C-alpha cells in the first residue's frame, strides 16, 4: 500500500531542555509530527520554518531529512503528498492555495481555519477546483468520548436537545473557542445554524497575528430550535465546563475521557480512558490516509467542518456590526477580507484617542 510523504509547514517553538516535550499551541507541529510518526502509511520528509533554531530542533527530534525557510521552495523541490499547516491563521489561505496548485493531495490545516469570510470562500473554491483533500484540525470530532456524548444527546436519554453550553478561560473564541463551536455543531449532527449573536470586549490585545478580545460571548440557534452558547474571558471561573442540556437531563464532560449523565433515574458515569479512538491527533492522520485511499469524507473534512469556520467568523461579524447575523453569511460579509475584529479594534482605538 502507498506510503504518503508529508511536509510540516510551521514546526513550532523549540524547547531547549526537552525538545520532545509537547505543550501549548505554539508547538502544535509536534502533535502533528507524533501522529504521522505513529502511522505506518505516512513519512515526514520535510519541514518548513522561518526560525532556524525551531527548524533544527524539529528536524532533530523527528529525524526529518530536509529543512526549508520557504514553503514554496519546499513544494517545488520535495513535492509532498500531504502537508500540515501549523502557522498563524492569516497565512493559511495562501499556503492552502499554493499547496493545492502544486499537486499536494491532502492538507491538515490548524484552526482557526482562515482569516476572513472572503478567505473561507476562496479556500472552498480551490478545494473544489483541485480536488485536494482538506481537513480542519478539529480532532475532538474523532475522539470516542465526544462521539459517545453525541450519541447520548440524540438518543432520547436526556430528552430532546436544548442547549450546548461551555466556557473557556484565558483564551478567545477563535484560537481555542473554535473547538467548542465545532463541537456544538458536531453534537447537533452538523445541522445548519440559523443565526448567531456575538458580543466582545476588544481593548487592543493582539495575538497569533490578529486582534483578540478580552472577553466574548457567542449565542446561536440551530434549525431545530436548539441552541449553543460559548463564553470566553479571563475571569471565567469554570474553564472545564462543557454541558449538554436536554429536556429531561444533562450530560457533562469534565475532561476528554469521562462523561457524567444526570436524569430523573439518577447519575451515570462513563469512563472511556484508554479507548482505541481516544487520541484525536492520531485519528485525524489515520482518517486522512483513509480518505486519500478513496474512503468516505472524514469528520474533519472541509465539507463537514466548513460550517464551523463560518460560524466562528460570523460571531465576530456580529460583534463588528452590533447586530444578529443570519446564516449563511450575506454578500456584504463574504467580501470582508480581514480578521473581523480588526475594524472593531481600530474603532475602539480611535475612541480611546479622543479628548475626554
Secondary structure, DSSP 8 states (H G I E B T S, - for coil): ---EEEEEE------SS-TT---SGGGHHHHHHHHHHH-TTEEEEEEE-S-HHHHHHHHHHHT-SEEES-HHHHHHHH--SEEEE-S-GGGHHHHHHHHHHTT--EEEE-SS--SSHHHHHHHHHHHHHH--EEEE--GGGGSHHHHHHHHHHHTTTT-SEEEEEEEEESS-TTTTHHHHHHHHHHHTTT--EEEEEEEEE--S-EETTEE--SEEEEEEEETTS-EEEEEEETT-S-TT-EEEEETTEEEE-SSSSEEEEEETTEEEEEE-TT-TT--HHHHHHHHHHHHHTT----TTBHHHHHHHHHHHHHHHHHHHHTS-EESS--HHHHT--S-TTHHHHHHHHHHHHS--
